[in-house]
Amino acid sequence: MAKLYISETNKNDVIKILGSPSTKSQFNENKWFFIERKVTNSSMIKLGKDKLESNNILILEFDNNGILASKKIYDKKQMQDLKFSENIVTYDYENKSLFFNIMSSVRQKIQAPIKKRIKKDRE
């Protein structure tokens, strides 16, 4: 199996070796995630529930030149130790501007006939 060496491997090498990433960071185009998840059927005793065999995540970060800068591998045991933030982001829809409220009302009135037509077509 080919190895990924920091400061010697670039994005094209990674794609050639591992293929396209499972996902890329929305906030950083140079952060790629490769996800491996293997699930098997468990015994009849557990009523056929699936058993998680492996759940690995490889995180690769590239510098601005596309050269591999860091790599981290998390397996299912390490992921159990990760702490997630308890903060919740809420969005207050009631405190919108007058313009937003007017435009929302206009949008609803425009969409109302379309929704009625779709409903009739389904019946």
N, C-alpha and C positions, 0 to 999 in steps of 0.2 A: 504494500500500500504506500502511496506517495505521502510525503510529509510536507506540512506547511511550515516554512521557516520564516520567522519574523525578519523583516528588512530585506528578504530575498524574494518573496512571493508577491505577485501583484494580482489585481482583480481577475485578469484573464486567466492566470494560472489556476486560481480558485475555481472559476467556472469550468475549466477543463477537467479538474480533478473531482470536484464535488457536484458540479452542475449549478444551476441557478439557485439562489437562496430561497428558503421558504418564505421569508419576508425581509423587508428592509425597514429600518427605523423611519418613522414619519418626520422625526426632528433632525436626523443626521443621515444623509444619503450614504455616508461612508461606514455605516454600522449595519452589518448583515447578520441574519439569524438563520441557522440551519436546524431544523427540528426533526428528531427521530422519535417516533412513538410506536411501540410494539405492544399489541394487546392480544391475549389468547383467551380461549374459553376455559373457564375453570371447571371443576368437577361437578357432578350431579348433586353432591351434598350442598353446594352453595347455590343451587337452583339455576345454574347456567350463567351466573354473573361473570362478566369479563374480568380478567386479571391483567393488571398493568405489568408487563414484563420489563420494558425499558422505556424511559422517557428522558432523552438526552437533548440538550440544547447546546449548540456551538455558536458562540458569538465572536464574530470577526470585526475588527475595526481597522480601517485603512486611513492613511494620511491623505493629504490633499493631492498627492501625486499618484494615488492608487496603489501604494505599497502597503503590505500588511504591517500594521503597527502593534496590534495585540490580538490575543485569542484567549477565550475562556470557555471551558467546558463544564456544564452543570449536568449531573445525573439526578435521578429521582430522589436519592437520599439528600443531596445538597439542596435541592429545591424545597424540601420540607423545612429546611432551616432558614429559608428566606423570609424576611419580615416585610409585610405590605403596609402601606400607609393607611391609617384609619380616617384620614381626612376625606371629606365628601365635598364634591363640587356641586353647588346648586345654582340654578339659574332662575331668577325672579322674572316671570313673564308679565306680572302685573305692572311693573314699573317701566314700561316701554314709553318711548316718546310718542307724541301725538301723531307724527308722521308715520311711525310704525303701525299704530293702531288703525289709521286710515287706510294704509296700503294692505293690511291684513284683511280688513273688511272688504275692500275692492276685490282682492284675490278670491275670497270666499264667494262673492257674488258672481264672479266670472266662472268659477269652477262648479257652481250649483247646477246649471243646465247640463254640463258635461257629465256630472255624476248621475243625474236623473236619466240621461240617455243610456249610459252604461248599464244602469240598473234595469231599464226596460229591455235592453238587448240580451241580458242574462236570463230574463224571465221568459 
